[in-house]
Amino acid sequence: MDYFFSEEQSMIVEIAKQITDERIIPHRAELDEKDEFPREILKSMAQADLFGVPIPEEYGGFGGGCLDIVLALEQLGRGCIGVGTAFAASALGVYPIIISGSDELKERYLPSVATGEKYAAFGLTEANAGSDASGIQTTAVLDGEEWVLNGTKQWITNGGEAQIYTVVAITDRKKGARGASMFVVEEGDVGFSCGPKEKKMGIRASSTTELIFKDCRIPKDRIVGRAGTGFITVMKTLDSSRPGIAALGLGIGQACLDEATTYAKQRVQFGKPIIAFQAVQHMLADMAIQLEASRALVYSAAKHIDAHPKDMSKVSSMCKVMATDMAMKVSVDTVQVMGGYGYMREYPVEKMMRDAKILQIYEGTNQVQRNVIGQELNKEYSRK
Amino acid sequence: MKIIVCVKQVPDAKDVRLDPETNTLAREGVQSIMNPYDQHALEEAVRLKEQLGGEVTVLSMGPPQAVDVLRQAISCGADRGVLVSDRAFAGADTWATSYTLAKAVHKIGDFDLILCGKQAIDGDTAQVGPGLAIQLDIPFVTCIQKVREVDDKGLVLERMMDDGYDVVAVSYPALLTVVKDLNEPRIPSLKGKMKAKKAEFEIFSAEDVGADSTCIGLAGSPTQVVNVFPPPPRGKRAVLTGTVEEQIEQLVEKLAVYL
């Protein structure tokens, strides 16, 4: 379907498509096999200016909106969502600075992320605080001109690879969620280290580690926004970033539909290609319907979010749930259409199925997204 | 450093067909691309510019739609594009093309280096690069696989050979033709694409470059293509098996028929 993109959006799609076809697809199996971070691919994405898409123009980026980044991530997701996740996590890492940071912080951190010279990461999740972000244990205490951080973040994408980390810590335990604040920690800060790389089911090209803070001292001006606004920044960050995760789901969905349909046309059983059998046709048709419907929601949600509406959380959660549940279902069905071949690591679809699972889990599980949607509906209808 | 890169628009090799009537390449409905070797020449030029400063001009000879490859070159880091285009150039062989490009280079002005792909994937002659150097009376080095050193006087290069490579030093001005091992061409950047969209190109006619009408197009071409045809299918083949002695015996038996 034609969504009538602007000329700039078409350029973003063309560039991301070329990177996906020429740089990601030929290497994705090897990166997955070796748990290897895609440094060379990210370099080519940096050279093509993709890292600049979500960064404001005054800080060396293109000032792109949610839809622009969605279009890039959809293409990258078609190749490998491990690579797509590494790219998206860098944008996620600086969203807090873009949303709530001082001009000084923006000036200091955004230009090098826009050029892809440095990567960023977002540190929220902990052992006892994932979907329940208010259970955070990491603390930050002001000591003279420095904040002192203590605690451990878990499963942080781009851990050990990023140079810039935005980290949520509790500055006032008594105030609950209003006692959380956001900080920028740099690679090399004394008292800050990253744990070993986690071994994952999928998205193995991306790096996932703990972030460990032991009396980590950072200058006072590294706080993002005022003390106590950390949780609001987190919510706004995730509202902006979730459509990107949905877009990775669209990418997987498209890649699966392409693989399944191509295979079904070639595979001959009982004297005809299996696409001639209604049982297979209906599976492919259902994939195409779910994919196209998800795409329509993700694109329109992204456009809606670009207008910074009040119901941003609801719309953002809706598109994340729909597109990532679709990616899971379509990838499982693709393996089914391809039968034994689909299950073999020689073909790309078993990886797509392993990869798809994370989309329903990270950046808020799909259950939590439904909670958000439900709560927002409750609020909306109370006002009516 | 002023660098000129010669680029050619060619039909995508993935999609080449012969017109069965005329036995020439069927161009209609076939996607056009920048000759792949030229993409490597352009990439090296842009890298040299990024390292040493200067300007990269892309030069192409072809029909008006060849500006598409100039636009692509701008999106990959070139600064300026020149198209040499005139009906009078039609039917040019490699010599007339070299002559025409040399005239265009004179009109472009000063340069330190000209980079070309080793050959175009449609004609496959590998003659235009060296021909252009001869026309300009400058040294040329073909099949460059690596730039070892570069400074404001010249370059030290690796020239690919069948069995290894030669190390060649050359001073400016010079012309190099390059192979694919030299580098990996970059993907166009967003900034580049935006610049390319707005780019305007200089179009030189035969008159603009002061070309002698007897040296261009079909009239200026010593080579005439008399016939193009698909190679005949291979004859019958047989694989001999057994010990070497047995195979020799079988071979002698087969050859004996021709005695």
Interface residues (C-beta under 8 A of the other chain):
Chain A: E7 E8 M11 I12 E14 I15 Q18 I19 E22 R23 S44 Q47 A48 D49 L50 G52 V53 F62
Chain B: R186 I187 P188 S189 L190 K191 G192 K193 M194 K197
